[in-house]
Amino acid sequence: MRRTTTVLVLFLASLAALAQEVTLTVDAPGSAAAGERFRIIYSVNSTDGQFTPPKFDPSFSVQGPQQSTSRNVQWVNGDVKTVSTTTLVYYVVAGTPGTYTIPAATFESRKVTVSSPEKQIVITAGGSSQAAAGQGQQQGQSQSANTGESPSAGTDVSMKILLSEREVYFGEPVTGTLKLYTRINLSGIQELRYPDFKGFLKEDIETPPLRSLETEVIDGVQYGTGVIQRFVLYPQVSGELRIDPAEMTVLVQERTGTRDPFFDDPFFDNFFSSVSTVPRKVATLPVTVRVKPLPEPRPADFHGAVGSFTMESSISGADAKLNDAITMTVTLRGTGNLNLAGEPVINFPQGIEKYDPKVTLRGGGTATGTKVFEYLLIPRNTGTFEIPPVSYSVFDPRQGKYVTLRAGGFSVSVTGTPGQEEGAAPVYIPGEDVKYLGQDIRYIRNGDGRLTTLSSPLVSTLHYWLWFALALFVAGAVLLLRRGQMKRNADIAGLRNRRASRNARTRLAKANALLKSGKNDLVNAEIARALWGYLGDRLRIPQSEITRDKCNAALRQRNTGEDLLTELDMVLTATEYSQYAPLSEGESPAALARRAAALIGRLDDVLD
Amino acid sequence: MRRIVLINILFLAGLLGLAGQSAEERYSQAGQLYSSGDYSGAAAIYRKLWEEGFRSEDLLYNTGNAFFKAGDNATAILFYERAKLMAPADEDIDYNLQIARSRITDRFETVPQLFFVRWFDFLALLTSTNIWAVTALAMFITSLLLALVFLTKSRARGRLLSFWLSVATLIMALLMISLAVRNNSLVNHNRKAVITCSIVTGRSAPGETGNELFVLHSGTTVTVEQELGEYREVRLPDGNKGWIGSSCMEKI
């Protein structure tokens, strides 16, 4: 507009110099997108004449003209110069892409007829998203930090999505505002259509319905603005996220009817023209948001909460009855994505039955809110239970790191008597005759109880084992003594054995001596003693036990010949016989002594 | 032997002086309390008798019954287990123990012991360790006498018989010694314990820091494998191991 004004002033100056020469100029963009609305402005430095509009291409849909007139009266060195300017604005929407020529328009005054230059215009295929292409997008880019505050110049009605942040962390809430900018009168809004906010979780903030517009001056242009809807976006994926345009149909008040070229002014329209409402589509520019992923590694107790929070915990009572419910409450308070914050994981001690927490959410988003987790706990065992402190990590985007929140644990003492859940059905064991009604332990045993006192176990005392040693020792000693005695006895027998022949001969010599001295009755007894003594010593038979049978058996064991045994038998019989029959009828004692001596000699030979 | 008896007599006398009532009187008093339904009172008296050193299978059996009726299944199981050590063949004890076990929380697939271990333990528990010990000594002495006969007598028939008798009695003596030792270890040094806490967590290490491995409830019988300060490493009936505070269990 300002440029137009400047152009006009320059024109006026030149006009003054050229003494009121009438000129017709045209101002149109060199290119526009198909579907985009652009303006073609004709200016003529006269108010007195007939303007003939050019023949627009039939694919163009033309609105207007909007006509305005200005008069400038100058006094220069006493001369009065009156300069009048008429401006006609056409709003054009080109339907199909291509290069078009806007033919010349003509202005016919009373004196001259002037025509405007032809104008080439390139319509590009851009769609409505590139609406306000040239200026609008340029502005959007240059003002990206400013989130494109100002509406695109050259449009009467526009809409913007204003975001509180353009670069956020995953899950960090972003407040968005859908705002309407208008320079013309609107009678209403229809068909607000949001994009699908791909990659975001959107939550509307309660916004009062738009009833009146506020006045706001942007880049020197006055706009009527109004907030259509506020909302909070929670990014759910990381990366560059594009928010597609929101679209809306506004009802524009438009003048219809006859036009007075001299009073063609919106202000006067209200008085002189009838007004109709025309629907017009308005779309926002696409907006991109850069979502940074949360840093890795995430703490184990991180459950998706992003924001600035505090946490506290409380419990309904530190003393509880068995099987009576108690409540533990964990409150998360602060700003951030409270609605997405998962429940804290609390390792309740075994023996306490835990139910899923009841979650209450108040507020949240970019405003302060609370999220309350109520855990219903039922102690199933008695004793003292330690509920550990709650540890909960959140990501604080302002610090750009994880913060671990802690809330105190509790000690719960549970009292009560267990196992009082009577009423269990009696056990029926299928049977023919006997019906078992229940099960119980058997009765106690009365009586004296046969109580004994605890005695220390013998096996763990030393003296018990010493008894074994003692027994072994005694037995060993007895054995040794007995063995010694036997050995000595054996020695005596050996001596006797060795001396057996000598003793026998001594006895026989004694018998011979007795024979010589005439004591015949004693001779046989001496011979018998000599023989028995010899046999006893030689055969190791004690004299008290010796018999003829034993001797025979012992001699047979040593393989003595039978003739020797017979001889021995005969000699022994002879000695016995002669002993008890003194009046000898058999052998003489002398012969018997000789036979005995010979026998001992022979036995010696055999037994050695 | 005589000295132990003397000490026992002195001990008993001291106890009687303290209690004011003879042990038998208190035993029958507890029986009356049990009949009248005061199970806790009966249990208290029975337990006191046990703590004072009185033993008999009837006493232990009645103690278990009183605790069971008073609702303390864990202590009931503890006393039934003790009673079983005094009377392994008692069918009432087995029955009541089985009922008490059915009322506790933890269930285990128990691996039965090898049959000869069971038989040996049963034999060892048939009488007290001291009776086994004395019999073993008598057998040993008999064996020695027979051995002396074998070594000193020269006649062939008697020698052979005495030799074999000596060997047999020696084997008997050795068996009885091992039974006495086994009985002693079962009765006086049993490594089994019963969990008395309502609930206790078994950890992988002594202390409160180890990882939680399992949860036991009262009445479960475990085997103590190791002791370290206030903590015991226990083996569960299914073979798993873990550390538990010693305050939560009582040895059989």
Boltz contact constraints between the chains, C-beta under 6 A:
constraints:
  - contact:
      token1: [A, 350]
      token2: [B, 199]
      max_distance: 6.0
  - contact:
      token1: [A, 350]
      token2: [B, 215]
      max_distance: 6.0
  - contact:
      token1: [A, 351]
      token2: [B, 199]
      max_distance: 6.0
  - contact:
      token1: [A, 381]
      token2: [B, 198]
      max_distance: 6.0
  - contact:
      token1: [A, 381]
      token2: [B, 199]
      max_distance: 6.0
  - contact:
      token1: [A, 382]
      token2: [B, 198]
      max_distance: 6.0
  - contact:
      token1: [A, 383]
      token2: [B, 198]
      max_distance: 6.0
  - contact:
      token1: [A, 419]
      token2: [B, 71]
      max_distance: 6.0
  - contact:
      token1: [A, 441]
      token2: [B, 65]
      max_distance: 6.0
  - contact:
      token1: [A, 441]
      token2: [B, 68]
      max_distance: 6.0
  - contact:
      token1: [A, 441]
      token2: [B, 96]
      max_distance: 6.0
  - contact:
      token1: [A, 441]
      token2: [B, 99]
      max_distance: 6.0
  - contact:
      token1: [A, 442]
      token2: [B, 92]
      max_distance: 6.0
  - contact:
      token1: [A, 442]
      token2: [B, 96]
      max_distance: 6.0
  - contact:
      token1: [A, 444]
      token2: [B, 34]
      max_distance: 6.0
  - contact:
      token1: [A, 444]
      token2: [B, 62]
      max_distance: 6.0
  - contact:
      token1: [A, 444]
      token2: [B, 65]
      max_distance: 6.0
  - contact:
      token1: [A, 445]
      token2: [B, 58]
      max_distance: 6.0
  - contact:
      token1: [A, 446]
      token2: [B, 31]
      max_distance: 6.0
  - contact:
      token1: [A, 448]
      token2: [B, 24]
      max_distance: 6.0
  - contact:
      token1: [A, 449]
      token2: [B, 27]
      max_distance: 6.0
  - contact:
      token1: [A, 449]
      token2: [B, 56]
      max_distance: 6.0
  - contact:
      token1: [A, 449]
      token2: [B, 58]
      max_distance: 6.0
  - contact:
      token1: [A, 449]
      token2: [B, 59]
      max_distance: 6.0
  - contact:
      token1: [A, 450]
      token2: [B, 56]
      max_distance: 6.0
  - contact:
      token1: [A, 451]
      token2: [B, 23]
      max_distance: 6.0
  - contact:
      token1: [A, 451]
      token2: [B, 54]
      max_distance: 6.0
  - contact:
      token1: [A, 451]
      token2: [B, 56]
      max_distance: 6.0
  - contact:
      token1: [A, 452]
      token2: [B, 55]
      max_distance: 6.0
  - contact:
      token1: [A, 452]
      token2: [B, 56]
      max_distance: 6.0
  - contact:
      token1: [A, 453]
      token2: [B, 8]
      max_distance: 6.0
  - contact:
      token1: [A, 453]
      token2: [B, 12]
      max_distance: 6.0
  - contact:
      token1: [A, 453]
      token2: [B, 53]
      max_distance: 6.0
  - contact:
      token1: [A, 454]
      token2: [B, 53]
      max_distance: 6.0
  - contact:
      token1: [A, 454]
      token2: [B, 55]
      max_distance: 6.0
  - contact:
      token1: [A, 457]
      token2: [B, 129]
      max_distance: 6.0
  - contact:
      token1: [A, 457]
      token2: [B, 184]
      max_distance: 6.0
  - contact:
      token1: [A, 457]
      token2: [B, 188]
      max_distance: 6.0
  - contact:
      token1: [A, 458]
      token2: [B, 130]
      max_distance: 6.0
  - contact:
      token1: [A, 458]
      token2: [B, 133]
      max_distance: 6.0
  - contact:
      token1: [A, 459]
      token2: [B, 133]
      max_distance: 6.0
  - contact:
      token1: [A, 459]
      token2: [B, 180]
      max_distance: 6.0
  - contact:
      token1: [A, 459]
      token2: [B, 181]
      max_distance: 6.0
  - contact:
      token1: [A, 459]
      token2: [B, 184]
      max_distance: 6.0
  - contact:
      token1: [A, 464]
      token2: [B, 133]
      max_distance: 6.0
  - contact:
      token1: [A, 467]
      token2: [B, 137]
      max_distance: 6.0
  - contact:
      token1: [A, 468]
      token2: [B, 140]
      max_distance: 6.0
  - contact:
      token1: [A, 471]
      token2: [B, 141]
      max_distance: 6.0
  - contact:
      token1: [A, 471]
      token2: [B, 144]
      max_distance: 6.0
  - contact:
      token1: [A, 475]
      token2: [B, 144]
      max_distance: 6.0
  - contact:
      token1: [A, 475]
      token2: [B, 148]
      max_distance: 6.0
  - contact:
      token1: [A, 478]
      token2: [B, 148]
      max_distance: 6.0
  - contact:
      token1: [A, 479]
      token2: [B, 148]
      max_distance: 6.0
  - contact:
      token1: [A, 479]
      token2: [B, 151]
      max_distance: 6.0
  - contact:
      token1: [A, 482]
      token2: [B, 152]
      max_distance: 6.0
